[in-house]
Structures are given as structure tokens and as C-alpha cells.
Amino acid sequence: MVPVTELADGTDRRRVLRTSVGLALAGALTAGCSTTGRRNKPRPTGSPHRDPAPGPRGFPGLPVQIARSPRGRPEVALTFHGQGDPRTARALLAEAEREGARVTVLAVGTWLDAHPRMARRILDGGHDLGNHTLNHRDINALPEQAAYAEITGCADRLRRLTGGIGNWFRPSRAQRASPLVARLARRAGYPHVLSYDVDSLDFTSRGGPAVARTVAAEARAGSVVSLHFGYADTVAALPAVLEDLHRRGLRAVTTTELLT
């Protein structure tokens, strides 16, 4: 496997340009606060549709908590915690769409309150949209009633904005849900809890190249990768991440596509 550092060493002008785009976007954001690539024809993101959003679905044979796909296809799900500056979110979505990639966004309910148009922006780009709790509290540490309110509070916002409660539920501040939270998620209408097997560590602000190296080293066919909106490093890393996936023959798809 070619190291990710070689993606930006000047030997491939196309790759350098893509990484430069990510860095430029990240710099602008900082100042102001599917095979990947053009191999797939991007889906239109024009006039918003108003059909009810798809809802959760069960996948028989898969566990309640899903961290990766057993399907064996050369696909990867890039999943984003939906919170932070909406300009960063729009930059990441636009870059993914330019490259023919589709992602999964787990939105925080209070973020949707502050930026309600983002829900339809995500869906109109062909991406998955899901529930990442109302306030992004440590949900596994909450008592039952409070934990359930975190799940249903975000679900209510998704329903109001899109007509559905979202494709997925992911616990906040935890890679996996406690048994109690998993039961509460099922009660709220989510057959599965979406975990992940690759943590990009983009929230630690190690720089875009470090994020890209982590994903390249750990992502493989069937992986679910955890990333975040709201971090300039993630914007800077995404072109290199997508280029590396393409070079290895891996398509960036929604989690629903990954598991179907």
C-alpha cells in the first residue's frame, strides 16, 4: 500500500491539486471563525425535494450495534458527527459530491435547531442523515428518562425538518451504546445503533495529513469511519482520504448502501 504521504509529495499534480483545495477551504474556514473522484457522475443537488426522508430499517442477521459491514464489497462508509460551523459542513459535502462520494451524517439536534436548512442540504446531496442525540451529552451516563429524551428530542427535530427520524442512531460521546441506550434507541424506532471500526481522531486537531494517514492505515473494505463536521483538519484531509480510497479500489458510500 502506498503511504498517504505520497499523495501530496508533488509526484501527481491531480492529487496535489485536490489536497490544496482541502487546505484552502480549511484556511478560509479557520480565518472566518461510489468510486470516489470524478469516476462517478455526481448526483444533482439542485432544487430541494420535499418527499419524506427515508426512515430506519432493520438488517436481518446483523447485530444491534453495527461497527462494520460483513457484505465483503469494496466499499467504505465515511460517517460524520453533525455539529459545528455549517460552512465546514457545506465544504465537506461539496468536496465529497465533486468526487462522487456519498457520506452519512449523524446530526446533533441543537445543531439542527440552529441550522435547520442543513438537514435537507444533506439529503438533497444523496447522503444518509441520522440521529446523534439532542444535546451531545454523555448519553451512556444518563438515567433512563434523560437518555430517552436525548434520542427522541433529536428524532423529533429530524421528523419536523425532513418527515422522518433519520436512517441511523449513533450515541453521543461514546463509540458504542450501553445496553440501556441500545434498548432505548430501539424503542424510539431505530433497529440498529451505528458504531464504527475506524476513528480518524480528526477532533484532536493533529492536522489534515495525520487524519488522512490514520484513515488510510485502518480503513478497509466494509469499514465505518468516524469523522466530524466543524474541524478544518477534516476538510483538509478529505481530498487525500478520497484519493487513497479510490487508489485502493474502495467506494465511499452511505451506510445504508454499505449494509444493503
PASEBA-1860 file (N, C-alpha, C; in nm, 3 decimals):
! residues 260
1> MVPVTELA> 0.084/-0.118/0.000/0.000/0.000/0.000/0.087/0.124/0.000 ~ 0.056/0.222/-0.090/0.134/0.343/-0.098/0.099/0.433/0.018 ~ 0.196/0.485/0.092/0.164/0.569/0.207/0.088/0.693/0.163 ~ 0.002/0.745/0.250/-0.075/0.865/0.217/0.016/0.983/0.196 ~ 0.132/0.986/0.264/0.222/1.098/0.246/0.264/1.113/0.102 ~ 0.261/1.006/0.024/0.297/1.015/-0.115/0.190/1.082/-0.199 ~ 0.070/1.099/-0.142/-0.036/1.160/-0.219/-0.011/1.309/-0.240 ~ 0.071/1.366/-0.156/0.095/1.510/-0.167/0.243/1.542/-0.177
9> DGTDRRRV> 0.322/1.454/-0.240/0.467/1.479/-0.245/0.510/1.545/-0.376 ~ 0.407/1.587/-0.458/0.442/1.657/-0.580/0.454/1.568/-0.701 ~ 0.444/1.438/-0.685/0.463/1.349/-0.799/0.337/1.334/-0.882 ~ 0.222/1.372/-0.830/0.096/1.357/-0.902/0.021/1.488/-0.889 ~ 0.021/1.566/-0.997/-0.036/1.700/-0.992/-0.183/1.697/-0.954 ~ -0.259/1.599/-1.002/-0.401/1.590/-0.971/-0.422/1.575/-0.821 ~ -0.342/1.489/-0.758/-0.358/1.468/-0.614/-0.319/1.592/-0.535 ~ -0.211/1.658/-0.578/-0.168/1.779/-0.510/-0.276/1.885/-0.517
17> LRTSVGLA> -0.338/1.899/-0.636/-0.443/1.998/-0.651/-0.559/1.970/-0.558 ~ -0.598/1.841/-0.544/-0.710/1.808/-0.458/-0.677/1.837/-0.313 ~ -0.556/1.803/-0.270/-0.517/1.832/-0.133/-0.512/1.982/-0.110 ~ -0.464/2.058/-0.212/-0.458/2.203/-0.199/-0.597/2.264/-0.183 ~ -0.694/2.207/-0.256/-0.832/2.254/-0.241/-0.877/2.238/-0.096 ~ -0.850/2.122/-0.037/-0.890/2.099/0.101/-0.822/2.195/0.196 ~ -0.693/2.220/0.175/-0.620/2.311/0.262/-0.671/2.454/0.248 ~ -0.703/2.493/0.126/-0.755/2.628/0.104/-0.889/2.646/0.174
25> LAGALTAG> -0.975/2.547/0.162/-1.105/2.553/0.230/-1.085/2.562/0.380 ~ -0.994/2.480/0.432/-0.970/2.480/0.576/-0.919/2.615/0.622 ~ -0.827/2.676/0.544/-0.774/2.805/0.582/-0.880/2.912/0.586 ~ -0.968/2.909/0.486/-1.075/3.007/0.481/-1.169/2.992/0.599 ~ -1.200/2.867/0.635/-1.291/2.843/0.747/-1.228/2.887/0.877 ~ -1.099/2.859/0.893/-1.031/2.898/1.016/-1.027/3.049/1.029 ~ -1.003/3.118/0.916/-0.997/3.264/0.921/-1.131/3.323/0.957 ~ -1.238/3.260/0.910/-1.373/3.309/0.935/-1.428/3.259/1.066
33> CSTTGRRN> -1.375/3.217/1.153/-1.420/3.175/1.289/-1.334/3.203/1.399 ~ -1.994/0.445/-0.520/-1.931/0.543/-0.544/-1.790/0.505/-0.553 ~ -1.732/0.487/-0.661/-1.591/0.510/-0.657/-1.580/0.655/-0.624 ~ -1.475/0.690/-0.560/-1.452/0.828/-0.529/-1.390/0.894/-0.650 ~ -1.375/1.028/-0.639/-1.324/1.101/-0.751/-1.434/1.124/-0.853 ~ -1.399/1.186/-0.963/-1.498/1.212/-1.066/-1.525/1.089/-1.147 ~ -1.496/0.973/-1.090/-1.520/0.846/-1.159/-1.668/0.815/-1.162 ~ -1.746/0.864/-1.065/-1.891/0.851/-1.065/-1.951/0.983/-1.108
41> KPRPTGSP> -2.059/0.978/-1.185/-2.128/1.101/-1.221/-2.196/1.156/-1.096 ~ -2.162/1.279/-1.052/-2.224/1.332/-0.930/-2.375/1.344/-0.946 ~ -2.446/1.317/-0.836/-2.590/1.333/-0.838/-2.624/1.481/-0.824 ~ -2.731/1.527/-0.890/-2.765/1.670/-0.881/-2.803/1.710/-0.740 ~ -2.769/1.833/-0.704/-2.803/1.886/-0.572/-2.883/2.014/-0.585 ~ -2.959/2.027/-0.691/-3.030/2.150/-0.721/-3.149/2.173/-0.633 ~ -3.267/2.190/-0.694/-3.385/2.228/-0.617/-3.418/2.123/-0.512 ~ -3.442/2.167/-0.388/-3.467/2.071/-0.280/-3.595/1.992/-0.305
49> HRDPAPGP> -3.593/1.864/-0.270/-3.716/1.785/-0.275/-3.783/1.792/-0.139 ~ -3.911/1.761/-0.136/-3.984/1.769/-0.010/-4.052/1.636/0.021 ~ -4.008/1.529/-0.040/-4.060/1.398/-0.005/-4.012/1.362/0.134 ~ -4.090/1.283/0.209/-4.044/1.239/0.341/-3.911/1.166/0.331 ~ -3.823/1.192/0.425/-3.692/1.127/0.424/-3.706/0.979/0.455 ~ -3.614/0.897/0.404/-3.617/0.755/0.441/-3.600/0.738/0.591 ~ -3.662/0.635/0.645/-3.651/0.608/0.787/-3.556/0.494/0.816 ~ -3.541/0.457/0.942/-3.453/0.346/0.979/-3.505/0.215/0.921
57> RGFPGLPV> -3.415/0.123/0.897/-3.454/-0.010/0.852/-3.371/-0.113/0.924 ~ -3.428/-0.229/0.941/-3.354/-0.338/1.003/-3.279/-0.419/0.899 ~ -3.167/-0.472/0.939/-3.086/-0.558/0.853/-3.076/-0.695/0.918 ~ -3.162/-0.788/0.876/-3.163/-0.921/0.939/-3.025/-0.986/0.933 ~ -2.989/-1.048/1.043/-2.860/-1.115/1.051/-2.748/-1.028/1.103 ~ -2.771/-0.895/1.109/-2.667/-0.806/1.161/-2.696/-0.775/1.307 ~ -2.594/-0.748/1.386/-2.615/-0.721/1.529/-2.687/-0.589/1.550 ~ -2.733/-0.570/1.673/-2.799/-0.443/1.707/-2.701/-0.328/1.690
65> QIARSPRG> -2.577/-0.346/1.735/-2.475/-0.243/1.720/-2.383/-0.280/1.605 ~ -2.379/-0.194/1.505/-2.305/-0.222/1.382/-2.180/-0.135/1.377 ~ -2.064/-0.198/1.364/-1.938/-0.125/1.354/-1.874/-0.136/1.216 ~ -1.916/-0.233/1.137/-1.862/-0.251/1.002/-1.955/-0.343/0.925 ~ -1.935/-0.350/0.796/-2.021/-0.432/0.711/-1.958/-0.569/0.687 ~ -2.039/-0.676/0.695/-1.987/-0.809/0.663/-2.010/-0.847/0.516 ~ -2.059/-0.754/0.434/-2.100/-0.788/0.298/-1.985/-0.826/0.207 ~ -1.866/-0.778/0.237/-1.748/-0.817/0.159/-1.728/-0.737/0.032
73> RPEVALTF> -1.806/-0.631/0.011/-1.788/-0.549/-0.109/-1.680/-0.443/-0.085 ~ -1.616/-0.393/-0.191/-1.510/-0.292/-0.176/-1.569/-0.154/-0.152 ~ -1.631/-0.137/-0.036/-1.697/-0.013/-0.001/-1.662/0.028/0.142 ~ -1.668/0.158/0.166/-1.640/0.216/0.298/-1.745/0.322/0.325 ~ -1.790/0.334/0.450/-1.883/0.440/0.488/-1.807/0.546/0.568 ~ -1.803/0.668/0.515/-1.749/0.782/0.588/-1.865/0.846/0.664 ~ -1.858/0.845/0.797/-1.968/0.897/0.879/-1.921/1.020/0.955 ~ -2.006/1.121/0.958/-1.969/1.250/1.018/-2.062/1.284/1.133
81> HGQGDPRT> -2.003/1.323/1.246/-2.080/1.376/1.358/-2.124/1.517/1.318 ~ -2.254/1.542/1.310/-2.307/1.667/1.257/-2.320/1.775/1.361 ~ -2.217/1.858/1.369/-2.216/1.969/1.464/-2.109/2.066/1.418 ~ -2.113/2.190/1.463/-2.007/2.285/1.430/-2.048/2.383/1.321 ~ -1.950/2.459/1.274/-1.971/2.563/1.174/-2.034/2.504/1.048 ~ -2.151/2.552/1.007/-2.213/2.495/0.887/-2.132/2.517/0.760 ~ -2.044/2.617/0.758/-1.958/2.636/0.641/-1.864/2.517/0.623 ~ -1.815/2.465/0.735/-1.730/2.346/0.726/-1.810/2.229/0.672
89> ARALLAEA> -1.933/2.214/0.721/-2.019/2.105/0.674/-2.044/2.117/0.524 ~ -2.076/2.236/0.478/-2.103/2.255/0.335/-1.978/2.228/0.252 ~ -1.862/2.270/0.300/-1.737/2.244/0.227/-1.710/2.095/0.214 ~ -1.732/2.021/0.324/-1.710/1.876/0.321/-1.808/1.806/0.228 ~ -1.934/1.845/0.234/-2.034/1.784/0.146/-2.003/1.814/0.000 ~ -1.967/1.939/-0.028/-1.937/1.976/-0.167/-1.817/1.899/-0.220 ~ -1.714/1.883/-0.139/-1.596/1.808/-0.182/-1.631/1.663/-0.207 ~ -1.708/1.602/-0.117/-1.748/1.463/-0.138/-1.828/1.448/-0.266
97> EREGARVT> -1.920/1.538/-0.291/-2.004/1.529/-0.410/-1.924/1.551/-0.537 ~ -1.827/1.641/-0.535/-1.741/1.659/-0.653/-1.670/1.530/-0.688 ~ -1.637/1.453/-0.585/-1.563/1.329/-0.606/-1.653/1.208/-0.621 ~ -1.786/1.228/-0.629/-1.878/1.116/-0.648/-1.898/1.032/-0.525 ~ -1.859/1.082/-0.408/-1.872/1.007/-0.283/-2.002/1.045/-0.213 ~ -2.056/0.949/-0.136/-2.172/0.974/-0.052/-2.137/0.938/0.091 ~ -2.187/1.016/0.186/-2.147/1.001/0.326/-2.270/0.985/0.413 ~ -2.246/0.966/0.542/-2.352/0.956/0.642/-2.329/1.063/0.747
105> VLAVGTWL> -2.431/1.142/0.776/-2.421/1.249/0.875/-2.513/1.217/0.992 ~ -2.456/1.209/1.112/-2.532/1.189/1.235/-2.543/1.325/1.302 ~ -2.660/1.387/1.292/-2.676/1.527/1.332/-2.715/1.540/1.478 ~ -2.660/1.641/1.544/-2.698/1.678/1.680/-2.823/1.766/1.672 ~ -2.921/1.740/1.757/-3.048/1.810/1.749/-3.037/1.960/1.765 ~ -2.956/2.007/1.859/-2.942/2.151/1.877/-2.874/2.217/1.757 ~ -2.788/2.141/1.688/-2.726/2.192/1.565/-2.833/2.208/1.457 ~ -2.926/2.114/1.449/-3.036/2.127/1.354/-3.124/2.246/1.389
113> DAHPRMAR> -3.144/2.271/1.519/-3.221/2.389/1.559/-3.154/2.517/1.508 ~ -3.023/2.524/1.520/-2.950/2.644/1.480/-2.935/2.656/1.329 ~ -2.931/2.542/1.260/-2.907/2.542/1.116/-3.005/2.447/1.047 ~ -3.133/2.478/1.049/-3.234/2.383/1.002/-3.221/2.347/0.855 ~ -3.163/2.432/0.773/-3.151/2.402/0.630/-3.050/2.291/0.603 ~ -2.964/2.264/0.699/-2.862/2.162/0.676/-2.923/2.023/0.660 ~ -3.037/1.996/0.723/-3.098/1.863/0.712/-3.130/1.831/0.567 ~ -3.199/1.924/0.499/-3.233/1.900/0.359/-3.111/1.909/0.269
121> RILDGGHD> -3.015/1.994/0.305/-2.892/2.000/0.224/-2.824/1.864/0.220 ~ -2.821/1.796/0.333/-2.758/1.663/0.340/-2.837/1.564/0.255 ~ -2.967/1.560/0.271/-3.048/1.464/0.197/-3.046/1.493/0.048 ~ -3.051/1.620/0.009/-3.055/1.654/-0.133/-2.922/1.624/-0.202 ~ -2.817/1.603/-0.125/-2.690/1.561/-0.182/-2.678/1.410/-0.198 ~ -2.783/1.337/-0.160/-2.780/1.191/-0.173/-2.716/1.120/-0.056 ~ -2.703/1.187/0.058/-2.635/1.132/0.174/-2.735/1.076/0.275 ~ -2.687/0.992/0.365/-2.766/0.945/0.479/-2.769/1.053/0.586
129> LGNHTLNH> -2.881/1.062/0.658/-2.894/1.154/0.771/-2.947/1.076/0.890 ~ -2.884/1.096/1.005/-2.925/1.022/1.123/-2.921/1.106/1.249 ~ -2.942/1.041/1.362/-2.964/1.100/1.494/-2.839/1.083/1.580 ~ -2.786/1.195/1.629/-2.670/1.190/1.718/-2.703/1.257/1.853 ~ -2.827/1.240/1.896/-2.883/1.290/2.022/-2.912/1.440/2.015 ~ -2.984/1.489/2.112/-3.029/1.628/2.112/-2.919/1.725/2.152 ~ -2.847/1.696/2.260/-2.750/1.792/2.315/-2.606/1.742/2.315 ~ -2.582/1.623/2.260/-2.447/1.564/2.256/-2.388/1.548/2.397
137> RDINALPE> -2.470/1.500/2.488/-2.423/1.470/2.623/-2.369/1.328/2.628 ~ -2.305/1.292/2.739/-2.256/1.155/2.758/-2.377/1.066/2.784 ~ -2.435/1.015/2.677/-2.565/0.950/2.688/-2.559/0.822/2.770 ~ -2.448/0.751/2.766/-2.438/0.626/2.843/-2.437/0.651/2.994 ~ -2.406/0.775/3.034/-2.401/0.808/3.177/-2.532/0.865/3.228 ~ -2.629/0.885/3.140/-2.755/0.948/3.181/-2.853/0.845/3.235 ~ -2.943/0.886/3.324/-3.052/0.797/3.366/-3.147/0.773/3.249 ~ -3.229/0.672/3.264/-3.312/0.626/3.152/-3.397/0.736/3.090
145> QAAYAEIT> -3.467/0.811/3.171/-3.557/0.911/3.117/-3.482/1.019/3.040 ~ -3.370/1.063/3.095/-3.292/1.167/3.029/-3.230/1.115/2.899 ~ -3.182/0.991/2.901/-3.123/0.933/2.780/-3.227/0.920/2.669 ~ -3.347/0.876/2.708/-3.452/0.861/2.608/-3.491/0.997/2.550 ~ -3.492/1.100/2.633/-3.523/1.234/2.586/-3.418/1.285/2.488 ~ -3.293/1.247/2.509/-3.187/1.286/2.415/-3.212/1.223/2.277 ~ -3.254/1.096/2.276/-3.277/1.028/2.148/-3.402/1.083/2.080 ~ -3.511/1.091/2.154/-3.637/1.133/2.092/-3.637/1.282/2.060
153> GCADRLRR> -3.562/1.362/2.137/-3.554/1.505/2.107/-3.494/1.530/1.971 ~ -3.386/1.459/1.938/-3.326/1.474/1.805/-3.418/1.413/1.699 ~ -3.479/1.299/1.729/-3.571/1.237/1.634/-3.686/1.332/1.599 ~ -3.737/1.404/1.697/-3.846/1.498/1.672/-3.802/1.608/1.577 ~ -3.682/1.657/1.595/-3.632/1.762/1.505/-3.613/1.709/1.363 ~ -3.558/1.591/1.351/-3.543/1.531/1.218/-3.679/1.512/1.151 ~ -3.776/1.466/1.227/-3.910/1.445/1.171/-3.971/1.577/1.125 ~ -3.956/1.681/1.205/-4.012/1.811/1.168/-3.946/1.867/1.042
161> LTGGIGNW> -3.816/1.846/1.028/-3.743/1.905/0.916/-3.748/1.820/0.789 ~ -3.762/1.689/0.805/-3.749/1.601/0.688/-3.866/1.505/0.668 ~ -3.951/1.491/0.769/-4.059/1.395/0.758/-4.026/1.257/0.811 ~ -3.903/1.235/0.855/-3.863/1.106/0.910/-3.763/1.125/1.022 ~ -3.738/1.019/1.098/-3.650/1.030/1.215/-3.504/1.002/1.182 ~ -3.473/0.985/1.054/-3.334/0.961/1.015/-3.306/0.813/0.998 ~ -3.203/0.783/0.920/-3.169/0.643/0.891/-3.106/0.571/1.010 ~ -3.031/0.645/1.092/-2.946/0.581/1.192/-2.949/0.656/1.323
169> FRPSRAQR> -2.914/0.585/1.430/-2.886/0.648/1.560/-2.743/0.613/1.599 ~ -2.669/0.717/1.643/-2.535/0.695/1.699/-2.529/0.761/1.836 ~ -2.480/0.690/1.938/-2.473/0.751/2.071/-2.372/0.864/2.074 ~ -2.398/0.963/2.158/-2.307/1.076/2.172/-2.201/1.047/2.277 ~ -2.079/1.092/2.248/-1.964/1.078/2.339/-1.933/0.932/2.373 ~ -1.960/0.843/2.278/-1.931/0.701/2.301/-1.923/0.630/2.167 ~ -1.831/0.534/2.159/-1.823/0.454/2.037/-1.937/0.353/2.028 ~ -1.976/0.300/2.144/-2.084/0.203/2.149/-2.188/0.246/2.253
177> ASPLVARL> -2.311/0.207/2.230/-2.417/0.236/2.325/-2.415/0.133/2.437 ~ -2.451/0.177/2.556/-2.473/0.083/2.666/-2.595/-0.003/2.633 ~ -2.611/-0.118/2.699/-2.732/-0.198/2.673/-2.860/-0.119/2.693 ~ -2.863/-0.031/2.795/-2.982/0.050/2.817/-3.007/0.144/2.700 ~ -2.905/0.214/2.654/-2.923/0.309/2.544/-2.962/0.236/2.416 ~ -2.904/0.119/2.393/-2.943/0.042/2.274/-3.091/0.005/2.279 ~ -3.141/-0.032/2.397/-3.284/-0.063/2.412/-3.369/0.061/2.388 ~ -3.324/0.174/2.441/-3.400/0.297/2.423/-3.403/0.339/2.277
185> ARRAGYPH> -3.293/0.319/2.207/-3.290/0.352/2.064/-3.390/0.268/1.987 ~ -3.399/0.139/2.019/-3.497/0.052/1.953/-3.639/0.099/1.985 ~ -3.661/0.139/2.110/-3.794/0.189/2.147/-3.828/0.314/2.067 ~ -3.730/0.397/2.039/-3.752/0.521/1.963/-3.768/0.496/1.814 ~ -3.743/0.373/1.769/-3.765/0.341/1.628/-3.641/0.308/1.548 ~ -3.526/0.294/1.614/-3.401/0.264/1.544/-3.363/0.118/1.569 ~ -3.373/0.031/1.469/-3.342/-0.111/1.490/-3.194/-0.137/1.523 ~ -3.107/-0.047/1.478/-2.963/-0.066/1.499/-2.901/0.060/1.558
193> VLSYDVDS> -2.790/0.042/1.627/-2.705/0.152/1.672/-2.582/0.152/1.581 ~ -2.549/0.267/1.527/-2.435/0.276/1.436/-2.308/0.311/1.513 ~ -2.216/0.218/1.518/-2.085/0.240/1.578/-1.984/0.264/1.465 ~ -1.859/0.229/1.484/-1.757/0.244/1.380/-1.636/0.160/1.419 ~ -1.556/0.124/1.319/-1.434/0.049/1.346/-1.307/0.129/1.317 ~ -1.322/0.249/1.262/-1.207/0.337/1.235/-1.237/0.474/1.294 ~ -1.153/0.517/1.388/-1.164/0.650/1.447/-1.056/0.738/1.386 ~ -1.096/0.837/1.307/-0.998/0.922/1.238/-0.923/1.013/1.334
201> LDFTSRGG> -0.977/1.035/1.453/-0.918/1.126/1.553/-0.904/1.268/1.500 ~ -0.991/1.306/1.404/-0.982/1.440/1.348/-1.012/1.549/1.452 ~ -1.087/1.515/1.557/-1.123/1.613/1.660/-1.005/1.650/1.750 ~ -0.893/1.578/1.739/-0.776/1.609/1.821/-0.686/1.715/1.758 ~ -0.724/1.762/1.639/-0.652/1.871/1.571/-0.505/1.839/1.550 ~ -0.479/1.721/1.495/-0.342/1.678/1.466/-0.296/1.723/1.328 ~ -0.385/1.783/1.251/-0.354/1.826/1.116/-0.414/1.733/1.012 ~ -0.447/1.788/0.895/-0.509/1.711/0.790/-0.429/1.589/0.746
209> PAVARTVA> -0.297/1.600/0.724/-0.220/1.483/0.682/-0.226/1.368/0.782 ~ -0.227/1.400/0.913/-0.234/1.293/1.013/-0.370/1.223/1.008 ~ -0.476/1.299/0.987/-0.609/1.240/0.975/-0.613/1.146/0.855 ~ -0.561/1.193/0.742/-0.561/1.110/0.621/-0.479/0.983/0.639 ~ -0.365/0.994/0.707/-0.283/0.875/0.731/-0.355/0.774/0.818 ~ -0.425/0.822/0.921/-0.498/0.731/1.010/-0.604/0.654/0.934 ~ -0.682/0.724/0.853/-0.788/0.657/0.777/-0.727/0.558/0.678 ~ -0.620/0.597/0.610/-0.558/0.508/0.512/-0.502/0.382/0.578
217> AEARAGSV> -0.448/0.398/0.698/-0.387/0.283/0.765/-0.490/0.185/0.818 ~ -0.611/0.234/0.854/-0.706/0.149/0.925/-0.829/0.111/0.843 ~ -0.868/0.193/0.746/-0.990/0.163/0.670/-0.966/0.050/0.571 ~ -1.063/-0.039/0.564/-1.058/-0.149/0.468/-1.200/-0.178/0.422 ~ -1.216/-0.270/0.332/-1.349/-0.299/0.279/-1.446/-0.328/0.395 ~ -1.558/-0.258/0.394/-1.659/-0.277/0.499/-1.647/-0.183/0.616 ~ -1.542/-0.101/0.623/-1.521/-0.015/0.739/-1.623/0.096/0.748 ~ -1.653/0.134/0.873/-1.730/0.254/0.904/-1.634/0.350/0.973
225> VSLHFGYA> -1.610/0.465/0.913/-1.509/0.560/0.960/-1.577/0.675/1.031 ~ -1.527/0.709/1.150/-1.580/0.821/1.227/-1.502/0.948/1.195 ~ -1.575/1.052/1.150/-1.519/1.183/1.122/-1.614/1.288/1.182 ~ -1.577/1.415/1.171/-1.657/1.521/1.232/-1.670/1.641/1.139 ~ -1.790/1.701/1.138/-1.804/1.836/1.087/-1.743/1.930/1.191 ~ -1.708/2.050/1.148/-1.665/2.151/1.243/-1.515/2.160/1.264 ~ -1.436/2.077/1.193/-1.291/2.080/1.210/-1.224/2.104/1.075 ~ -1.141/2.209/1.070/-1.071/2.242/0.946/-0.980/2.128/0.901
233> DTVAALPA> -0.924/2.052/0.997/-0.838/1.940/0.962/-0.913/1.836/0.877 ~ -1.040/1.819/0.905/-1.119/1.721/0.830/-1.137/1.766/0.686 ~ -1.162/1.896/0.666/-1.173/1.949/0.531/-1.041/1.931/0.457 ~ -0.931/1.960/0.525/-0.800/1.946/0.462/-0.769/1.801/0.426 ~ -0.816/1.707/0.508/-0.782/1.566/0.487/-0.868/1.499/0.382 ~ -0.991/1.547/0.361/-1.085/1.471/0.280/-1.037/1.443/0.138 ~ -0.977/1.538/0.063/-0.932/1.502/-0.071/-0.832/1.386/-0.072 ~ -0.739/1.385/0.023/-0.642/1.275/0.029/-0.707/1.144/0.071
241> VLEDLHRR> -0.805/1.152/0.162/-0.877/1.032/0.204/-0.949/0.970/0.085 ~ -1.020/1.053/0.008/-1.094/1.002/-0.107/-1.001/0.948/-0.215 ~ -0.890/1.017/-0.236/-0.793/0.969/-0.335/-0.734/0.834/-0.296 ~ -0.703/0.818/-0.169/-0.648/0.691/-0.123/-0.749/0.578/-0.137 ~ -0.874/0.605/-0.102/-0.977/0.502/-0.118/-0.990/0.461/-0.264 ~ -0.991/0.559/-0.352/-1.001/0.527/-0.495/-0.883/0.443/-0.542 ~ -0.764/0.481/-0.499/-0.645/0.408/-0.543/-0.651/0.262/-0.500 ~ -0.714/0.237/-0.385/-0.725/0.100/-0.334/-0.853/0.030/-0.382
249> GLRAVTTT> -0.928/0.096/-0.471/-1.047/0.033/-0.525/-1.164/0.030/-0.431 ~ -1.170/0.123/-0.335/-1.278/0.128/-0.237/-1.371/0.245/-0.268 ~ -1.501/0.219/-0.269/-1.601/0.322/-0.295/-1.650/0.381/-0.163 ~ -1.666/0.514/-0.159/-1.723/0.581/-0.043/-1.874/0.589/-0.063 ~ -1.950/0.518/0.019/-2.095/0.507/0.004/-2.163/0.541/0.136 ~ -2.295/0.559/0.132/-2.368/0.579/0.257/-2.368/0.449/0.337 ~ -2.396/0.461/0.465/-2.402/0.341/0.549/-2.514/0.248/0.503 ~ -2.625/0.305/0.462/-2.735/0.222/0.410/-2.689/0.142/0.290
257> ELLT> -2.619/0.205/0.197/-2.566/0.133/0.081/-2.465/0.027/0.124 ~ -2.382/0.060/0.219/-2.279/-0.032/0.265/-2.339/-0.162/0.316 ~ -2.453/-0.152/0.383/-2.512/-0.269/0.450/-2.621/-0.338/0.371 ~ -2.665/-0.277/0.262/-2.775/-0.335/0.183/-2.725/-0.448/0.091
END
